[in-house]
Amino acid sequence: MTTPAALRTQLKRVLDWGEAHADFDKVVGSIPPDKRGAVPPGLPHSPWQILEHLRIALADIYDFCVNPAYEEKTWPGDYWPQSAPPSPSAWDQSVAAYRHDLGRMRTLIDEQPDLFARIPQGTNAQQTYLRAALLVADHSAYHLGQLVLVRRLLGIWPGQ
């Protein structure tokens, strides 16, 4: 089965959907370095931890799709950093890595002949390339919303 071009186009758009919520660049942009490791009272994660979680999960999903020797990570330890950014440049590196891997997901959507096909290293028939793309979009939207809340509670969301 070949995947219709319209579906590919829509999937690539939904990866950085800005129509229903704030997009990645707006949410991660302009966070002051001194707030990147701050955890608001009553919440479990800092902006840095959420950004790194997004980056790690996206890289993992992409790796799962393309790497025949994929090795599953351990939840939650491998997916959530426990500290503030290790260096001033770590934030920018994480943002760049996320953007890079998002571009690789877009390329995968374009190049995979059948998005409905099962991912060979998957363990069940539901693990398709289409599901992986939708998982990236859904996961990113969830945590970007979480990051907006964290920014609001830290008093660093634009327009507050």
Buried (B, 14 or more C-beta within 10 A) or exposed (E): EEBEEEBBEBBBEBBBBEEEBBBBEBBBEEBEEEBBBBBBEEEEBBBBBBBBBBBBBBBBBBBBBBEEEBEEBEEEEEBBBEEBBEEEEBBEEBBEBBBEBBEBBBEBBEEBEEBEEBBEBBEEEEBBBBBBBBBBBEBBBEBBEBBBEBBEBBEBBEEE
